[in-house]
Amino acid sequence: MGSTKRTTIRLSDERQRLLDEAKGTVADGQYDDPPNSNVIDAALTHLIESRENIDVARGEIDPTTIQQFNTSVL
C-alpha cells in the first residue's frame, strides 16, 4: 500500500474567510457544511479545468475577451 501524505494547513484569518466563503459555493443547500478538504478539492479541480478551458479558448476567442472573463489567479 502507498503512503498518504498529510499536512496541516495554517489558517490565517484571510484564508479562513476564503474557505468560509467558498463553502457556500460547494455546499449542497443552506444547511450543508462541507469539510475543508471538499472545498479545497473543488477549488483545485476548478482551477485546473479553468486553465484547460482558457487554453482551448485561445484558438477561438480573442485575448481581450478571455481576459475579461478570467480570474485574478489565471
C-alpha positions in Angstrom: 0.0 0.0 0.0 1.2 3.5 -0.8 1.6 6.1 1.9 -0.8 9.0 2.3 0.7 12.5 2.5 -0.9 14.5 5.3 -0.3 18.1 6.0 -1.8 20.7 8.4 -2.8 24.0 6.8 -2.3 27.0 9.0 -5.3 29.1 8.6 -4.7 32.8 8.6 -7.8 35.0 9.1 -7.9 35.7 5.4 -7.5 32.1 4.4 -10.3 31.1 6.8 -12.5 33.8 5.3 -11.9 32.5 1.8 -12.6 28.9 2.9 -15.8 30.0 4.6 -16.9 31.9 1.5 -16.0 29.0 -0.8 -18.0 26.6 1.4 -21.2 28.4 0.3 -20.3 27.6 -3.3 -19.6 23.9 -2.6 -22.4 23.3 -0.1 -25.4 21.3 -1.1 -28.0 23.5 0.4 -28.3 26.1 3.1 -27.6 23.8 6.0 -24.8 21.8 4.5 -21.3 22.4 6.0 -18.8 20.6 3.7 -15.4 19.8 5.2 -12.5 22.0 4.2 -11.0 19.1 2.2 -14.0 19.0 -0.1 -13.8 22.8 -0.6 -10.0 22.5 -1.4 -10.6 19.6 -3.8 -13.3 21.6 -5.6 -11.1 24.7 -5.8 -8.2 22.7 -7.2 -10.4 21.0 -9.8 -11.9 24.3 -10.8 -8.5 25.9 -11.2 -7.3 23.1 -13.4 -10.5 23.0 -15.5 -10.4 26.8 -15.9 -6.9 26.7 -17.2 -7.8 23.9 -19.7 -10.8 25.9 -20.9 -8.7 29.0 -21.4 -6.1 27.1 -23.3 -8.9 25.7 -25.6 -10.5 29.2 -26.0 -7.2 30.8 -27.0 -7.6 29.4 -30.5 -11.2 30.5 -30.9 -11.6 33.8 -28.9 -9.6 37.0 -28.9 -7.4 37.5 -25.9 -9.3 40.6 -24.7 -12.5 38.6 -24.3 -10.7 35.8 -22.5 -9.1 38.3 -20.1 -12.5 39.9 -19.4 -13.9 36.7 -18.1 -10.8 35.5 -16.4 -10.0 35.5 -12.7 -7.1 37.1 -10.9 -5.3 33.7 -10.4 -5.2 32.8 -14.1 
